[in-house]
Amino acid sequence: MPNHDALRRQLEDRLTRLLHRVGKIEGDLRQTHDPDWAERATELENDAVLEGLDEMTLGEIEQIRAAIRRIESGSYGTCTACGRPIASERLLAVPSAITCVTCTHDRR
Ligand SMILES: [Zn+2]
């Protein structure tokens, strides 16, 4: 079984940073709004941007968690669609990839 220790550490580092970022974004979202209406309109726009960021970050967190689970179960690096090994160049570029290049393109 291939050893994914280094990769796993890398994924966990990234996960920690992302969780930190989400905490920061959610802190910003909870900040009390300025009672002045003109200010408030701008703040609401900022909230929409922050919420979009939050969603993107949460999506990535999910992917990284899934990759770590797959490392633990020994299925990391195997395509979930066709069961063939995922090319190592692809895993280097996208460590949380769960399908090989062929299956990813087939789905589009
Ligand atoms: Zn595949």
Backbone and ligand atoms as CSV (ligand in chain L), in Angstrom:
chain,resi,resn,atom,element,x,y,z
A,1,MET,N,N,0.846,-1.197,0.000
A,1,MET,CA,C,0.000,0.000,0.000
A,1,MET,C,C,0.880,1.244,0.000
A,2,PRO,N,N,0.603,2.193,-0.916
A,2,PRO,CA,C,1.460,3.382,-0.966
A,2,PRO,C,C,1.348,4.199,0.325
A,3,ASN,N,N,2.409,4.883,0.642
A,3,ASN,CA,C,2.445,5.676,1.860
A,3,ASN,C,C,2.041,7.122,1.558
A,4,HIS,N,N,0.959,7.580,2.171
A,4,HIS,CA,C,0.450,8.914,1.887
A,4,HIS,C,C,0.657,9.876,3.053
A,5,ASP,N,N,1.607,9.553,3.941
A,5,ASP,CA,C,1.800,10.380,5.136
A,5,ASP,C,C,2.039,11.847,4.817
A,6,ALA,N,N,2.964,12.097,3.852
A,6,ALA,CA,C,3.312,13.491,3.522
A,6,ALA,C,C,2.089,14.210,2.966
A,7,LEU,N,N,1.396,13.509,2.078
A,7,LEU,CA,C,0.215,14.109,1.470
A,7,LEU,C,C,-0.843,14.393,2.526
A,8,ARG,N,N,-1.004,13.426,3.434
A,8,ARG,CA,C,-2.011,13.587,4.471
A,8,ARG,C,C,-1.712,14.817,5.355
A,9,ARG,N,N,-0.427,14.981,5.685
A,9,ARG,CA,C,-0.033,16.155,6.474
A,9,ARG,C,C,-0.368,17.430,5.712
A,10,GLN,N,N,-0.077,17.399,4.406
A,10,GLN,CA,C,-0.332,18.564,3.568
A,10,GLN,C,C,-1.831,18.888,3.556
A,11,LEU,N,N,-2.660,17.866,3.425
A,11,LEU,CA,C,-4.112,18.054,3.406
A,11,LEU,C,C,-4.600,18.576,4.755
A,12,GLU,N,N,-4.013,18.054,5.829
A,12,GLU,CA,C,-4.452,18.489,7.156
A,12,GLU,C,C,-4.049,19.944,7.431
A,13,ASP,N,N,-2.872,20.330,6.936
A,13,ASP,CA,C,-2.428,21.727,7.041
A,13,ASP,C,C,-3.421,22.649,6.360
A,14,ARG,N,N,-3.783,22.250,5.144
A,14,ARG,CA,C,-4.700,23.050,4.339
A,14,ARG,C,C,-6.052,23.133,5.044
A,15,LEU,N,N,-6.482,22.004,5.595
A,15,LEU,CA,C,-7.753,21.944,6.306
A,15,LEU,C,C,-7.756,22.912,7.492
A,16,THR,N,N,-6.661,22.924,8.248
A,16,THR,CA,C,-6.565,23.816,9.396
A,16,THR,C,C,-6.687,25.269,8.965
A,17,ARG,N,N,-5.970,25.604,7.869
A,17,ARG,CA,C,-6.027,26.983,7.369
A,17,ARG,C,C,-7.433,27.349,6.922
A,18,LEU,N,N,-8.109,26.420,6.239
A,18,LEU,CA,C,-9.457,26.692,5.740
A,18,LEU,C,C,-10.436,26.872,6.896
A,19,LEU,N,N,-10.307,26.030,7.926
A,19,LEU,CA,C,-11.212,26.126,9.074
A,19,LEU,C,C,-11.008,27.460,9.776
A,20,HIS,N,N,-9.751,27.895,9.820
A,20,HIS,CA,C,-9.438,29.176,10.423
A,20,HIS,C,C,-10.112,30.298,9.636
A,21,ARG,N,N,-10.034,30.181,8.294
A,21,ARG,CA,C,-10.615,31.202,7.434
A,21,ARG,C,C,-12.132,31.254,7.610
A,22,VAL,N,N,-12.775,30.077,7.688
A,22,VAL,CA,C,-14.224,30.044,7.877
A,22,VAL,C,C,-14.597,30.712,9.196
A,23,GLY,N,N,-13.838,30.442,10.238
A,23,GLY,CA,C,-14.101,31.055,11.532
A,23,GLY,C,C,-14.054,32.570,11.436
A,24,LYS,N,N,-13.070,33.052,10.676
A,24,LYS,CA,C,-12.892,34.490,10.501
A,24,LYS,C,C,-14.060,35.085,9.705
A,25,ILE,N,N,-14.453,34.401,8.626
A,25,ILE,CA,C,-15.556,34.890,7.789
A,25,ILE,C,C,-16.844,34.925,8.615
A,26,GLU,N,N,-17.083,33.869,9.397
A,26,GLU,CA,C,-18.318,33.833,10.167
A,26,GLU,C,C,-18.312,34.890,11.259
A,27,GLY,N,N,-17.133,35.190,11.781
A,27,GLY,CA,C,-17.013,36.284,12.742
A,27,GLY,C,C,-17.409,37.600,12.102
A,28,ASP,N,N,-16.937,37.814,10.862
A,28,ASP,CA,C,-17.269,39.034,10.129
A,28,ASP,C,C,-18.766,39.123,9.872
A,29,LEU,N,N,-19.383,37.988,9.546
A,29,LEU,CA,C,-20.818,37.976,9.229
A,29,LEU,C,C,-21.660,38.335,10.450
A,30,ARG,N,N,-21.156,37.975,11.607
A,30,ARG,CA,C,-21.925,38.208,12.828
A,30,ARG,C,C,-21.784,39.627,13.359
A,31,GLN,N,N,-20.815,40.374,12.810
A,31,GLN,CA,C,-20.596,41.731,13.310
A,31,GLN,C,C,-21.874,42.558,13.213
A,32,THR,N,N,-22.135,43.367,14.236
A,32,THR,CA,C,-23.345,44.185,14.223
A,32,THR,C,C,-23.272,45.224,13.126
A,33,HIS,N,N,-24.409,45.468,12.505
A,33,HIS,CA,C,-24.461,46.399,11.386
A,33,HIS,C,C,-24.575,47.836,11.880
A,34,ASP,N,N,-24.007,48.697,11.062
A,34,ASP,CA,C,-24.106,50.130,11.333
A,34,ASP,C,C,-25.567,50.542,11.153
A,35,PRO,N,N,-26.142,51.295,12.102
A,35,PRO,CA,C,-27.558,51.668,11.973
A,35,PRO,C,C,-27.817,52.632,10.810
A,36,ASP,N,N,-26.798,53.296,10.351
A,36,ASP,CA,C,-26.956,54.215,9.235
A,36,ASP,C,C,-27.272,53.428,7.950
A,37,TRP,N,N,-28.381,53.772,7.257
A,37,TRP,CA,C,-28.861,52.969,6.131
A,37,TRP,C,C,-27.916,52.931,4.946
A,38,ALA,N,N,-27.281,54.063,4.658
A,38,ALA,CA,C,-26.350,54.106,3.521
A,38,ALA,C,C,-25.210,53.120,3.767
A,39,GLU,N,N,-24.704,53.115,4.984
A,39,GLU,CA,C,-23.637,52.185,5.358
A,39,GLU,C,C,-24.135,50.748,5.263
A,40,ARG,N,N,-25.368,50.576,5.676
A,40,ARG,CA,C,-25.952,49.247,5.764
A,40,ARG,C,C,-26.040,48.579,4.387
A,41,ALA,N,N,-26.409,49.365,3.350
A,41,ALA,CA,C,-26.518,48.809,1.998
A,41,ALA,C,C,-25.175,48.209,1.573
A,42,THR,N,N,-24.096,48.925,1.823
A,42,THR,CA,C,-22.766,48.443,1.464
A,42,THR,C,C,-22.416,47.201,2.264
A,43,GLU,N,N,-22.778,47.213,3.509
A,43,GLU,CA,C,-22.464,46.068,4.365
A,43,GLU,C,C,-23.186,44.814,3.903
A,44,LEU,N,N,-24.434,44.993,3.448
A,44,LEU,CA,C,-25.192,43.831,2.989
A,44,LEU,C,C,-24.525,43.230,1.759
A,45,GLU,N,N,-24.021,44.085,0.864
A,45,GLU,CA,C,-23.299,43.589,-0.305
A,45,GLU,C,C,-22.058,42.812,0.129
A,46,ASN,N,N,-21.361,43.341,1.087
A,46,ASN,CA,C,-20.177,42.651,1.588
A,46,ASN,C,C,-20.539,41.294,2.165
A,47,ASP,N,N,-21.685,41.229,2.829
A,47,ASP,CA,C,-22.126,39.965,3.414
A,47,ASP,C,C,-22.348,38.917,2.336
A,48,ALA,N,N,-22.954,39.344,1.217
A,48,ALA,CA,C,-23.195,38.405,0.122
A,48,ALA,C,C,-21.872,37.844,-0.383
A,49,VAL,N,N,-20.877,38.708,-0.511
A,49,VAL,CA,C,-19.552,38.270,-0.962
A,49,VAL,C,C,-18.959,37.300,0.054
A,50,LEU,N,N,-19.064,37.655,1.329
A,50,LEU,CA,C,-18.517,36.798,2.390
A,50,LEU,C,C,-19.203,35.447,2.408
A,51,GLU,N,N,-20.537,35.444,2.211
A,51,GLU,CA,C,-21.252,34.177,2.225
A,51,GLU,C,C,-20.837,33.294,1.055
A,52,GLY,N,N,-20.605,33.918,-0.114
A,52,GLY,CA,C,-20.130,33.163,-1.272
A,52,GLY,C,C,-18.792,32.513,-0.979
A,53,LEU,N,N,-17.903,33.285,-0.378
A,53,LEU,CA,C,-16.571,32.788,-0.007
A,53,LEU,C,C,-16.692,31.621,0.959
A,54,ASP,N,N,-17.599,31.802,1.911
A,54,ASP,CA,C,-17.811,30.812,2.943
A,54,ASP,C,C,-18.231,29.484,2.310
A,55,GLU,N,N,-19.160,29.547,1.362
A,55,GLU,CA,C,-19.645,28.348,0.696
A,55,GLU,C,C,-18.518,27.632,-0.049
A,56,MET,N,N,-17.705,28.427,-0.758
A,56,MET,CA,C,-16.586,27.855,-1.514
A,56,MET,C,C,-15.621,27.154,-0.577
A,57,THR,N,N,-15.318,27.832,0.529
A,57,THR,CA,C,-14.378,27.274,1.496
A,57,THR,C,C,-14.939,25.998,2.104
A,58,LEU,N,N,-16.220,26.019,2.448
A,58,LEU,CA,C,-16.833,24.830,3.050
A,58,LEU,C,C,-16.811,23.665,2.070
A,59,GLY,N,N,-17.006,23.952,0.790
A,59,GLY,CA,C,-16.948,22.914,-0.229
A,59,GLY,C,C,-15.577,22.271,-0.272
A,60,GLU,N,N,-14.543,23.120,-0.198
A,60,GLU,CA,C,-13.180,22.587,-0.246
A,60,GLU,C,C,-12.879,21.778,1.009
A,61,ILE,N,N,-13.373,22.244,2.150
A,61,ILE,CA,C,-13.162,21.523,3.413
A,61,ILE,C,C,-13.754,20.109,3.297
A,62,GLU,N,N,-14.954,20.015,2.723
A,62,GLU,CA,C,-15.608,18.717,2.536
A,62,GLU,C,C,-14.735,17.788,1.677
A,63,GLN,N,N,-14.197,18.338,0.570
A,63,GLN,CA,C,-13.366,17.555,-0.341
A,63,GLN,C,C,-12.118,17.046,0.354
A,64,ILE,N,N,-11.494,17.929,1.143
A,64,ILE,CA,C,-10.261,17.538,1.826
A,64,ILE,C,C,-10.555,16.473,2.870
A,65,ARG,N,N,-11.667,16.641,3.595
A,65,ARG,CA,C,-12.033,15.630,4.594
A,65,ARG,C,C,-12.262,14.288,3.929
A,66,ALA,N,N,-12.923,14.310,2.765
A,66,ALA,CA,C,-13.183,13.065,2.035
A,66,ALA,C,C,-11.860,12.421,1.622
A,67,ALA,N,N,-10.906,13.248,1.154
A,67,ALA,CA,C,-9.609,12.713,0.729
A,67,ALA,C,C,-8.897,12.065,1.915
A,68,ILE,N,N,-8.947,12.703,3.085
A,68,ILE,CA,C,-8.291,12.148,4.277
A,68,ILE,C,C,-8.956,10.827,4.674
A,69,ARG,N,N,-10.285,10.785,4.578
A,69,ARG,CA,C,-10.991,9.532,4.881
A,69,ARG,C,C,-10.550,8.430,3.923
A,70,ARG,N,N,-10.350,8.810,2.648
A,70,ARG,CA,C,-9.943,7.811,1.657
A,70,ARG,C,C,-8.508,7.339,1.894
A,71,ILE,N,N,-7.659,8.241,2.406
A,71,ILE,CA,C,-6.299,7.820,2.757
A,71,ILE,C,C,-6.384,6.800,3.894
A,72,GLU,N,N,-7.244,7.100,4.882
A,72,GLU,CA,C,-7.389,6.211,6.044
A,72,GLU,C,C,-7.920,4.843,5.636
A,73,SER,N,N,-8.849,4.826,4.709
A,73,SER,CA,C,-9.459,3.545,4.327
A,73,SER,C,C,-8.644,2.823,3.259
A,74,GLY,N,N,-7.591,3.484,2.758
A,74,GLY,CA,C,-6.730,2.830,1.775
A,74,GLY,C,C,-7.247,2.901,0.357
A,75,SER,N,N,-8.321,3.670,0.132
A,75,SER,CA,C,-8.857,3.758,-1.221
A,75,SER,C,C,-8.389,5.020,-1.935
A,76,TYR,N,N,-7.496,5.772,-1.272
A,76,TYR,CA,C,-7.015,7.004,-1.887
A,76,TYR,C,C,-6.256,6.706,-3.179
A,77,GLY,N,N,-6.508,7.535,-4.217
A,77,GLY,CA,C,-5.773,7.377,-5.467
A,77,GLY,C,C,-6.438,6.416,-6.434
A,78,THR,N,N,-7.614,5.884,-6.042
A,78,THR,CA,C,-8.361,5.006,-6.937
A,78,THR,C,C,-9.612,5.760,-7.389
A,79,CYS,N,N,-9.882,5.710,-8.680
A,79,CYS,CA,C,-11.035,6.418,-9.231
A,79,CYS,C,C,-12.335,5.823,-8.686
A,80,THR,N,N,-13.233,6.689,-8.186
A,80,THR,CA,C,-14.489,6.189,-7.626
A,80,THR,C,C,-15.454,5.744,-8.726
A,81,ALA,N,N,-15.198,6.174,-9.952
A,81,ALA,CA,C,-16.114,5.825,-11.040
A,81,ALA,C,C,-15.704,4.529,-11.740
A,82,CYS,N,N,-14.411,4.395,-12.094
A,82,CYS,CA,C,-14.010,3.216,-12.879
A,82,CYS,C,C,-13.102,2.261,-12.095
A,83,GLY,N,N,-12.631,2.684,-10.910
A,83,GLY,CA,C,-11.825,1.802,-10.076
A,83,GLY,C,C,-10.362,1.695,-10.485
A,84,ARG,N,N,-9.980,2.429,-11.533
A,84,ARG,CA,C,-8.573,2.397,-11.951
A,84,ARG,C,C,-7.794,3.431,-11.151
A,85,PRO,N,N,-6.466,3.264,-11.049
A,85,PRO,CA,C,-5.672,4.241,-10.299
A,85,PRO,C,C,-5.707,5.616,-10.965
A,86,ILE,N,N,-5.723,6.655,-10.135
A,86,ILE,CA,C,-5.673,8.023,-10.647
A,86,ILE,C,C,-4.206,8.386,-10.879
A,87,ALA,N,N,-3.883,9.005,-12.019
A,87,ALA,CA,C,-2.498,9.366,-12.337
A,87,ALA,C,C,-1.912,10.240,-11.232
A,88,SER,N,N,-0.640,9.956,-10.877
A,88,SER,CA,C,-0.046,10.694,-9.768
A,88,SER,C,C,0.101,12.181,-10.081
A,89,GLU,N,N,0.263,12.532,-11.373
A,89,GLU,CA,C,0.349,13.960,-11.728
A,89,GLU,C,C,-0.967,14.662,-11.371
A,90,ARG,N,N,-2.061,13.951,-11.586
A,90,ARG,CA,C,-3.369,14.534,-11.278
A,90,ARG,C,C,-3.524,14.721,-9.769
A,91,LEU,N,N,-3.064,13.726,-8.997
A,91,LEU,CA,C,-3.192,13.826,-7.547
A,91,LEU,C,C,-2.314,14.942,-6.999
A,92,LEU,N,N,-1.184,15.170,-7.666
A,92,LEU,CA,C,-0.315,16.264,-7.225
A,92,LEU,C,C,-0.991,17.598,-7.481
A,93,ALA,N,N,-1.653,17.693,-8.650
A,93,ALA,CA,C,-2.305,18.949,-9.005
A,93,ALA,C,C,-3.578,19.154,-8.189
A,94,VAL,N,N,-4.347,18.078,-8.000
A,94,VAL,CA,C,-5.611,18.144,-7.255
A,94,VAL,C,C,-5.619,17.035,-6.209
A,95,PRO,N,N,-5.015,17.290,-5.029
A,95,PRO,CA,C,-4.870,16.217,-4.032
A,95,PRO,C,C,-6.205,15.625,-3.591
A,96,SER,N,N,-7.302,16.375,-3.748
A,96,SER,CA,C,-8.586,15.852,-3.282
A,96,SER,C,C,-9.377,15.191,-4.409
A,97,ALA,N,N,-8.723,14.959,-5.571
A,97,ALA,CA,C,-9.420,14.335,-6.700
A,97,ALA,C,C,-9.888,12.928,-6.344
A,98,ILE,N,N,-11.123,12.588,-6.736
A,98,ILE,CA,C,-11.633,11.240,-6.452
A,98,ILE,C,C,-11.913,10.472,-7.731
A,99,THR,N,N,-11.805,11.121,-8.890
A,99,THR,CA,C,-11.997,10.417,-10.158
A,99,THR,C,C,-10.801,10.678,-11.057
A,100,CYS,N,N,-10.523,9.733,-11.961
A,100,CYS,CA,C,-9.412,9.902,-12.882
A,100,CYS,C,C,-9.783,10.935,-13.955
A,101,VAL,N,N,-8.796,11.360,-14.727
A,101,VAL,CA,C,-9.018,12.404,-15.727
A,101,VAL,C,C,-10.110,11.976,-16.710
A,102,THR,N,N,-10.057,10.725,-17.139
A,102,THR,CA,C,-11.034,10.231,-18.119
A,102,THR,C,C,-12.462,10.361,-17.590
A,103,CYS,N,N,-12.701,9.896,-16.378
A,103,CYS,CA,C,-14.058,9.941,-15.825
A,103,CYS,C,C,-14.501,11.373,-15.556
A,104,THR,N,N,-13.562,12.243,-15.140
A,104,THR,CA,C,-13.907,13.635,-14.907
A,104,THR,C,C,-14.373,14.270,-16.201
A,105,HIS,N,N,-13.705,13.955,-17.313
A,105,HIS,CA,C,-14.081,14.549,-18.595
A,105,HIS,C,C,-15.375,13.940,-19.110
A,106,ASP,N,N,-15.592,12.647,-18.854
A,106,ASP,CA,C,-16.817,11.988,-19.307
A,106,ASP,C,C,-18.051,12.609,-18.691
A,107,ARG,N,N,-17.907,13.060,-17.475
A,107,ARG,CA,C,-19.059,13.568,-16.764
A,107,ARG,C,C,-19.506,14.938,-17.295
A,108,ARG,N,N,-18.594,15.673,-17.928
A,108,ARG,CA,C,-18.927,17.026,-18.399
A,108,ARG,C,C,-19.677,17.010,-19.715
L,1,ZN,ZN,ZN,-12.014,6.699,-13.741
